[in-house]
Amino acid sequence: MLNRLKATLVDFIQQADLVLLGLCCTATLYGLVLVFSATRYLAPEVGRKRMIIQTAALGLGVCVYIFFSMLDLESITRKWKWMLAFNVGFILLLRTPLGFSGGTGNRAWLKFPLIPFNIGPAEVVKITFVLLLAKQIQWLWEEKEDLKSFSSAFFVAGHAFGLCGLYFLVSHDMGNGLVFIFIFLCMAYVAGFALRWFVLLFAGVGGVLAAVLLLDLVPDNMRYMLKRFIVLFDHSFEPLGTGWQQTRSLLAIGSGGAYGQGYLNGSLTQSDSTSLPAKQTDLIFSVAGEELGLFGCIAIMVLLVLIIFRILLVARKARTPFYRYVCVGMASILIFQTVINIGMCLFVMPTIGITLPFFSYGGSSIVTLYMAMGVVSGIKKRSPEMRRTARSPLR
């Protein structure tokens, strides 16, 4: 047993993507530093508990990374019916007594007994959705030899919009619902779907949204979403309501200047939760801006860009189109969350509850991100060209 474990670890060290793992760990450790500062205003036992959860999530995440690096994705996706049933069933669990809002207003969290942190089904389903969509696109190419027809585009788009719609109806969480659509768009574009279908899709969605707004068909229970877009164009709109979170975020980032007010010395970060709401989750970027300044923010963006580029490098050298699609899907998750979260903190994107990958507080988010990165590492391991590159001497 010990010999087998040793052989597995040696194989991992020799063939897995240690560069990607190192970048992810560096980002998470940086996030831990920021989370510690952002939670100091809490009671000592509460802040200590959150740091323990985040640290444990990092340790568990590394283990998950190693495990998923060893998996054979093509064998797993042969059970695609079970994966699809899992996606639907896991989302529907939100409507059972296990589901709750977690103070966000969206029923987007599951609380299981004996598990110290909440689990967001969307975090897990994003990964299985990427695998299923890659399998679906591969099947269309190999069996139908067709990625240009309307039926092929409708087949794939129906999967993405169907899952997004189901998740939104169950949870009312628009942010994570839109991630599924962005994943679909990126993977479909890379796969080579005809551009006319993208144009038709954007025109159709734009037309529907325009009709809803012009005819005032927005349901009362969804008007808060409309306000989140209005405030982007009019920062004076409800500054103490809809715009409060982003107004405080801009104030925190602006007050940090180039070098920041100093770690653990941010005036808003070290005040109560009303001064800078959701500072350890949605607005962790603002904490970096206030206390570490422009250079602290640049460090965050550089780390995330390096992680994304590393994934895309694995995609470019992937052994099969299926592996390439999977890598692009994983990269698109990070791209969407990074752009939306930083844009939200800078008041150029709506507040839709999207956290910053690897940096924001959240045990389930950290573990599932390492799960996704482990999948990418496994693809790198099975790409002969990358293995040769990794083992060849520097020139």
C-alpha positions as CSV (number, residue, x, y, z in Angstrom):
1,M,0.0,0.0,0.0
2,L,2.8,2.4,1.0
3,N,4.8,1.5,-2.1
4,R,1.8,2.2,-4.3
5,L,1.2,5.5,-2.7
6,K,4.8,6.4,-3.1
7,A,4.7,5.5,-6.8
8,T,1.6,7.6,-7.3
9,L,3.2,10.6,-5.7
10,V,6.4,10.2,-7.7
11,D,4.3,9.9,-10.9
12,F,2.5,13.1,-9.9
13,I,5.7,15.0,-9.3
14,Q,7.2,13.9,-12.6
15,Q,4.2,14.4,-14.9
16,A,1.6,16.7,-13.3
17,D,1.6,20.4,-13.8
18,L,3.5,21.7,-10.7
19,V,3.8,25.2,-12.2
20,L,0.0,25.5,-12.3
21,L,-0.2,24.1,-8.7
22,G,2.4,26.6,-7.5
23,L,0.6,29.5,-9.1
24,C,-2.7,28.4,-7.5
25,C,-1.2,27.9,-4.1
26,T,0.5,31.3,-4.3
27,A,-2.8,33.0,-5.1
28,T,-4.6,31.2,-2.3
29,L,-1.9,32.1,0.2
30,Y,-2.2,35.7,-0.9
31,G,-5.9,35.4,-0.5
32,L,-5.5,34.0,3.0
33,V,-3.5,37.1,4.0
34,L,-6.3,39.3,2.7
35,V,-9.1,37.3,4.3
36,F,-7.3,37.5,7.7
37,S,-7.3,41.3,7.4
38,A,-10.9,41.4,6.2
39,T,-12.2,39.3,9.1
40,R,-10.4,41.0,12.0
41,Y,-13.5,43.1,12.7
42,L,-15.3,39.9,13.7
43,A,-15.3,38.3,17.1
44,P,-11.9,36.5,17.6
45,E,-13.4,33.1,17.6
46,V,-15.4,33.8,14.4
47,G,-12.4,35.2,12.5
48,R,-10.3,32.3,13.7
49,K,-12.8,29.8,12.5
50,R,-12.9,31.3,9.0
51,M,-9.2,31.3,8.7
52,I,-9.1,27.6,9.8
53,I,-11.7,26.7,7.2
54,Q,-9.9,28.6,4.5
55,T,-6.6,27.0,5.4
56,A,-8.1,23.5,5.6
57,A,-9.7,24.2,2.2
58,L,-6.3,24.9,0.7
59,G,-4.9,21.7,2.1
60,L,-7.9,19.7,0.9
61,G,-7.7,21.5,-2.4
62,V,-4.1,20.3,-3.0
63,C,-5.2,16.7,-2.2
64,V,-8.1,17.1,-4.7
65,Y,-5.7,18.5,-7.3
66,I,-3.5,15.4,-7.0
67,F,-6.4,13.1,-7.2
68,F,-8.0,14.7,-10.2
69,S,-4.6,14.8,-12.0
70,M,-4.8,11.0,-11.9
71,L,-8.2,10.6,-13.4
72,D,-8.9,9.4,-16.9
73,L,-11.5,12.0,-18.1
74,E,-12.5,10.0,-21.3
75,S,-13.5,7.0,-19.2
76,I,-15.5,9.2,-16.8
77,T,-17.4,11.0,-19.5
78,R,-18.5,7.7,-21.0
79,K,-21.0,7.8,-18.0
80,W,-22.4,11.0,-19.3
81,K,-26.0,10.1,-18.5
82,W,-25.0,9.8,-14.8
83,M,-23.1,13.1,-14.9
84,L,-26.1,14.8,-16.4
85,A,-28.4,13.3,-13.7
86,F,-25.9,14.4,-11.1
87,N,-26.0,18.0,-12.4
88,V,-29.8,18.2,-12.3
89,G,-30.2,16.4,-9.0
90,F,-27.5,18.4,-7.2
91,I,-29.1,21.7,-8.3
92,L,-32.6,20.5,-7.2
93,L,-31.2,19.7,-3.7
94,L,-31.4,23.5,-3.2
95,R,-35.2,23.1,-2.9
96,T,-34.8,20.5,-0.1
97,P,-34.3,21.4,3.6
98,L,-30.6,21.3,2.8
99,G,-30.8,24.4,0.7
100,F,-30.7,27.9,2.2
101,S,-29.8,31.5,1.2
102,G,-26.8,32.0,3.4
103,G,-27.8,35.7,3.9
104,T,-27.4,36.5,0.1
105,G,-31.1,36.4,-0.7
106,N,-30.4,33.6,-3.3
107,R,-31.1,30.0,-2.4
108,A,-27.7,29.0,-3.7
109,W,-26.1,27.0,-0.8
110,L,-26.3,23.6,0.7
111,K,-25.6,22.8,4.3
112,F,-24.7,19.2,5.0
113,P,-24.3,17.8,8.6
114,L,-20.7,17.4,9.8
115,I,-19.3,19.6,7.0
116,P,-17.9,22.9,8.4
117,F,-18.6,25.0,5.3
118,N,-21.5,25.5,3.0
119,I,-21.4,24.0,-0.5
120,G,-22.5,25.9,-3.6
121,P,-23.9,23.4,-6.1
122,A,-22.9,25.7,-9.0
123,E,-19.3,25.5,-8.0
124,V,-19.3,21.7,-8.5
125,V,-21.7,21.6,-11.5
126,K,-19.5,24.1,-13.4
127,I,-16.8,21.4,-13.6
128,T,-19.1,18.5,-14.6
129,F,-20.8,20.8,-17.1
130,V,-17.5,21.6,-18.8
131,L,-16.8,17.9,-19.1
132,L,-20.3,17.1,-20.5
133,L,-20.2,20.0,-23.0
134,A,-16.7,18.9,-24.2
135,K,-18.1,15.4,-24.6
136,Q,-21.1,16.7,-26.5
137,I,-19.0,18.8,-28.9
138,Q,-16.6,15.9,-29.5
139,W,-19.6,13.6,-30.3
140,L,-21.0,16.1,-32.8
141,W,-17.6,16.3,-34.5
142,E,-16.8,12.6,-34.6
143,E,-20.3,11.1,-35.2
144,K,-22.0,13.8,-37.1
145,E,-19.0,15.6,-38.5
146,D,-21.0,18.8,-38.2
147,L,-20.4,21.9,-36.1
148,K,-21.8,24.4,-38.6
149,S,-25.5,23.4,-38.9
150,F,-28.3,25.0,-36.9
151,S,-29.2,21.6,-35.3
152,S,-25.7,21.2,-33.9
153,A,-25.6,24.7,-32.5
154,F,-29.1,24.4,-31.0
155,F,-28.2,21.0,-29.5
156,V,-25.2,22.5,-27.6
157,A,-26.9,25.8,-26.8
158,G,-30.0,24.0,-25.5
159,H,-27.8,22.1,-23.0
160,A,-26.2,25.3,-21.7
161,F,-29.3,27.5,-21.5
162,G,-31.4,24.6,-20.1
163,L,-28.9,24.1,-17.2
164,C,-28.6,27.9,-16.7
165,G,-32.4,28.3,-16.6
166,L,-32.9,25.4,-14.2
167,Y,-30.3,26.8,-11.9
168,F,-31.7,30.3,-12.0
169,L,-35.3,29.1,-11.4
170,V,-34.2,27.0,-8.4
171,S,-31.7,29.5,-6.8
172,H,-32.5,32.9,-8.3
173,D,-28.7,33.3,-8.5
174,M,-28.1,35.2,-11.7
175,G,-24.3,35.5,-11.4
176,N,-23.4,31.8,-11.3
177,G,-26.2,31.1,-13.9
178,L,-24.4,33.3,-16.4
179,V,-21.2,31.4,-15.9
180,F,-22.7,28.5,-17.7
181,I,-23.5,30.6,-20.7
182,F,-20.0,32.1,-20.8
183,I,-18.5,28.7,-20.7
184,F,-20.7,27.6,-23.6
185,L,-19.8,30.6,-25.7
186,C,-16.0,30.1,-25.2
187,M,-16.0,26.4,-25.8
188,A,-18.3,26.7,-28.9
189,Y,-16.2,29.4,-30.4
190,V,-12.9,27.4,-29.9
191,A,-14.6,24.3,-31.3
192,G,-15.4,26.2,-34.5
193,F,-19.2,26.7,-34.5
194,A,-20.3,29.0,-37.3
195,L,-20.2,32.7,-36.4
196,R,-23.6,33.3,-37.8
197,W,-25.1,31.3,-34.9
198,F,-23.3,33.6,-32.4
199,V,-24.7,36.6,-34.2
200,L,-28.2,35.1,-34.2
201,L,-27.9,34.3,-30.5
202,F,-26.8,37.8,-29.4
203,A,-29.4,39.4,-31.6
204,G,-32.1,37.2,-30.2
205,V,-31.2,37.7,-26.6
206,G,-30.7,41.4,-27.1
207,G,-34.1,41.6,-28.8
208,V,-35.9,39.8,-26.0
209,L,-34.2,41.9,-23.3
210,A,-35.1,45.1,-25.2
211,A,-38.8,44.0,-25.5
212,V,-38.9,43.2,-21.8
213,L,-37.6,46.6,-20.9
214,L,-39.6,48.6,-23.4
215,L,-42.9,46.8,-22.5
216,D,-42.1,46.9,-18.8
217,L,-42.4,43.2,-18.4
218,V,-39.8,42.8,-15.6
219,P,-41.4,40.9,-12.7
220,D,-41.5,42.7,-9.4
221,N,-39.3,40.1,-7.7
222,M,-36.6,40.7,-10.3
223,R,-36.5,44.5,-10.5
224,Y,-33.5,44.5,-8.1
225,M,-31.5,43.0,-10.9
226,L,-32.5,45.8,-13.3
227,K,-31.4,48.4,-10.7
228,R,-28.0,46.8,-10.5
229,F,-27.5,47.6,-14.2
230,I,-29.1,51.1,-14.0
231,V,-26.6,52.1,-11.2
232,L,-23.7,51.3,-13.6
233,F,-24.7,54.2,-15.8
234,D,-25.9,56.5,-13.0
235,H,-23.7,56.3,-10.0
236,S,-26.0,58.7,-8.1
237,F,-28.9,56.2,-8.4
238,E,-29.7,54.8,-4.9
239,P,-26.2,55.5,-3.4
240,L,-27.4,54.2,0.0
241,G,-29.1,51.2,-1.5
242,T,-28.3,49.4,-4.8
243,G,-25.1,51.4,-5.3
244,W,-23.8,51.2,-1.7
245,Q,-21.5,48.2,-2.0
246,Q,-19.8,49.4,-5.2
247,T,-19.6,53.0,-3.9
248,R,-17.7,51.8,-0.8
249,S,-15.5,49.6,-2.9
250,L,-14.4,52.5,-5.1
251,L,-13.8,54.6,-2.0
252,A,-11.6,51.9,-0.5
253,I,-9.6,51.3,-3.7
254,G,-9.2,55.1,-4.3
255,S,-8.0,55.7,-0.8
256,G,-5.2,53.2,-1.1
257,G,-3.3,55.0,-3.8
258,A,-0.2,53.4,-5.2
259,Y,1.1,51.8,-2.0
260,G,-2.0,51.4,0.2
261,Q,-2.7,52.5,3.8
262,G,-0.7,49.5,5.1
263,Y,-1.6,45.9,5.9
264,L,-4.1,45.7,8.7
265,N,-4.5,49.5,8.6
266,G,-7.2,50.1,6.0
267,S,-9.8,52.5,7.5
268,L,-12.8,50.7,5.8
269,T,-11.4,47.2,5.9
270,Q,-10.8,47.4,9.7
271,S,-14.2,48.9,10.4
272,D,-17.5,47.0,10.7
273,S,-19.2,45.2,7.8
274,T,-21.3,48.3,6.8
275,S,-18.2,50.3,6.0
276,L,-17.1,47.8,3.3
277,P,-19.8,45.1,2.8
278,A,-18.8,41.5,1.9
279,K,-15.1,42.5,2.2
280,Q,-13.9,38.9,2.6
281,T,-15.9,37.5,-0.3
282,D,-17.1,39.8,-3.1
283,L,-14.9,42.8,-2.3
284,I,-11.6,41.1,-1.4
285,F,-10.0,43.0,-4.3
286,S,-11.1,46.3,-2.6
287,V,-9.3,45.2,0.6
288,A,-6.1,44.7,-1.4
289,G,-6.6,48.1,-3.0
290,E,-7.1,49.9,0.3
291,E,-4.3,48.3,2.3
292,L,-1.8,47.3,-0.4
293,G,-2.6,49.9,-3.0
294,L,-2.3,49.7,-6.8
295,F,0.7,47.3,-6.6
296,G,-1.3,44.9,-4.4
297,C,-4.1,44.9,-7.0
298,I,-1.7,44.4,-9.9
299,A,-0.2,41.4,-8.1
300,I,-3.6,39.8,-7.9
301,M,-4.3,40.4,-11.6
302,V,-0.8,39.1,-12.6
303,L,-1.3,35.8,-10.7
304,L,-4.8,35.2,-12.2
305,V,-3.6,36.0,-15.7
306,L,-0.6,33.6,-15.3
307,I,-3.0,30.9,-14.1
308,I,-5.3,31.4,-17.1
309,F,-2.4,31.5,-19.6
310,R,-1.0,28.3,-18.1
311,I,-4.4,26.6,-18.7
312,L,-4.5,27.9,-22.3
313,L,-1.0,26.7,-22.9
314,V,-2.1,23.2,-21.8
315,A,-5.1,23.6,-24.1
316,R,-2.9,24.5,-27.1
317,K,-0.7,21.4,-26.6
318,A,-3.5,19.0,-25.6
319,R,-3.5,15.6,-27.1
320,T,-7.1,15.6,-28.3
321,P,-9.8,18.1,-29.2
322,F,-11.8,16.9,-26.2
323,Y,-9.0,17.8,-23.8
324,R,-8.6,21.1,-25.5
325,Y,-12.3,21.9,-25.0
326,V,-12.1,21.0,-21.3
327,C,-9.1,23.3,-20.7
328,V,-10.9,26.2,-22.5
329,G,-13.9,25.6,-20.3
330,M,-11.9,25.7,-17.1
331,A,-10.1,28.8,-18.3
332,S,-13.5,30.5,-19.1
333,I,-14.7,30.0,-15.5
334,L,-11.7,31.9,-14.2
335,I,-11.9,34.6,-16.9
336,F,-15.6,35.2,-16.3
337,Q,-15.3,35.4,-12.5
338,T,-12.1,37.5,-12.6
339,V,-13.5,40.1,-15.0
340,I,-16.9,40.3,-13.3
341,N,-15.5,40.5,-9.8
342,I,-12.8,43.1,-10.5
343,G,-15.2,45.0,-12.7
344,M,-17.8,44.9,-9.9
345,C,-15.2,46.4,-7.4
346,L,-14.3,49.1,-10.0
347,F,-18.0,49.9,-10.5
348,V,-18.1,48.9,-14.2
349,M,-19.8,45.6,-13.8
350,P,-23.1,44.8,-11.9
351,T,-23.1,43.2,-8.5
352,I,-24.1,39.6,-9.2
353,G,-22.4,37.8,-6.3
354,I,-19.4,36.5,-8.2
355,T,-16.3,35.9,-6.0
356,L,-12.6,36.3,-7.0
357,P,-11.1,32.9,-7.8
358,F,-8.5,31.7,-5.2
359,F,-8.7,35.0,-3.3
360,S,-12.2,35.3,-1.9
361,Y,-13.2,33.5,1.3
362,G,-15.2,30.2,0.7
363,G,-14.2,26.6,1.4
364,S,-16.2,25.0,-1.3
365,S,-15.1,27.6,-3.9
366,I,-11.4,26.9,-3.1
367,V,-11.8,23.1,-3.2
368,T,-13.7,23.1,-6.5
369,L,-11.2,25.5,-8.1
370,Y,-8.4,23.1,-7.3
371,M,-10.6,20.3,-8.6
372,A,-10.8,22.1,-11.9
373,M,-7.1,22.8,-12.0
374,G,-6.4,19.2,-11.2
375,V,-8.4,18.2,-14.3
376,V,-6.2,20.6,-16.3
377,S,-3.0,19.0,-14.7
378,G,-4.2,15.6,-15.7
379,I,-4.6,16.8,-19.3
380,K,-1.1,18.1,-19.3
381,K,0.1,14.8,-17.9
382,R,-1.5,13.0,-20.9
383,S,0.0,15.4,-23.5
384,P,3.3,13.9,-24.7
385,E,4.5,17.2,-26.2
386,M,4.2,19.0,-22.8
387,R,5.9,16.1,-21.0
388,R,8.9,16.3,-23.4
389,T,9.0,20.1,-23.0
390,A,9.0,19.8,-19.2
391,R,11.8,17.2,-19.2
392,S,14.0,18.7,-21.8
393,P,17.0,20.8,-20.7
394,L,16.8,24.6,-21.0
395,R,18.4,26.1,-24.0
